[in-house]
Amino acid sequence: MAPKRHVQPVRWKNTFFWFAGALFALAVWGLFAGQNVIRDPGQVPEGGLVWIYVAGGVVMLVNGVISHQQALQAYKEDTEEE
């Protein structure tokens, strides 16, 4: 069996960045249209829902950066051995 060809990781394939973008977009939508547009059906009304979405986007963005850096490091280590 031939060894697997390594492909350099790219950011747009990392779903953490996609989720961060979606959370930021929902937060902006909620900021301008009101929090009721992003509230889940049946969710108890609470203040600061937009900022919870922003915080979730920040967490996802940080996870994306960390996981992408680890993927780049693993790629570098695997390609140096060849």
LINNORKA-V6680 format. One record per residue. N is the residue number from 1. RES is the residue in one small letter. PHI is phi in radians with two decimals (* if undefined). PSI is psi in whole degrees, -180 to 180 (none if undefined). D_LAST is the distance of its C-alpha to the last C-alpha in whole Angstrom. Layout:
BEGIN
n,res,phi,psi,d_last
N,RES,PHI,PSI,D_LAST
N,RES,PHI,PSI,D_LAST
END
This chain:
BEGIN
n,res,phi,psi,d_last
1,m,*,134,16
2,a,-1.29,145,13
3,p,-1.13,148,10
4,k,-1.21,133,11
5,r,-1.35,129,10
6,h,-1.50,136,10
7,v,-2.00,134,13
8,q,-1.14,132,14
9,p,-1.13,144,17
10,v,-2.15,150,21
11,r,-1.17,-36,24
12,w,-1.21,-14,26
13,k,-1.53,-10,25
14,n,-1.43,114,25
15,t,-1.21,-17,29
16,f,-1.04,-39,30
17,f,-1.19,-37,30
18,w,-1.11,-46,32
19,f,-1.15,-39,34
20,a,-1.07,-44,35
21,g,-1.09,-41,36
22,a,-1.14,-43,38
23,l,-1.14,-40,40
24,f,-1.15,-41,41
25,a,-1.11,-43,42
26,l,-1.13,-37,44
27,a,-1.14,-42,45
28,v,-1.13,-43,46
29,w,-1.03,-46,48
30,g,-1.15,-32,50
31,l,-1.16,-40,51
32,f,-1.58,-32,53
33,a,-1.74,-8,54
34,g,1.79,152,55
35,q,-1.17,-21,53
36,n,-1.15,-23,55
37,v,-1.29,-22,53
38,i,-1.88,0,50
39,r,-1.27,137,51
40,d,-1.21,149,51
41,p,-1.06,131,54
42,g,1.44,-3,56
43,q,-1.25,140,54
44,v,-1.18,129,56
45,p,-1.03,132,57
46,e,-2.54,151,55
47,g,-1.40,155,55
48,g,1.39,20,52
49,l,-1.11,-37,50
50,v,-1.05,-42,48
51,w,-1.26,-27,47
52,i,-1.18,-40,46
53,y,-1.15,-39,44
54,v,-1.09,-45,42
55,a,-1.09,-41,41
56,g,-1.09,-38,39
57,g,-1.13,-39,38
58,v,-1.13,-44,37
59,v,-1.07,-45,35
60,m,-1.13,-38,33
61,l,-1.13,-44,32
62,v,-1.09,-43,31
63,n,-1.05,-40,29
64,g,-1.11,-44,27
65,v,-1.11,-46,26
66,i,-1.11,-48,25
67,s,-1.18,-33,23
68,h,-1.19,-41,22
69,q,-1.09,-40,21
70,q,-1.16,-39,19
71,a,-1.15,-41,17
72,l,-1.12,-40,16
73,q,-1.14,-43,15
74,a,-1.12,-40,13
75,y,-1.08,-45,11
76,k,-1.09,-44,10
77,e,-1.15,-40,9
78,d,-1.23,-37,7
79,t,-1.40,-23,5
80,e,-1.22,-28,6
81,e,-1.30,-23,4
82,e,-1.35,none,0
END
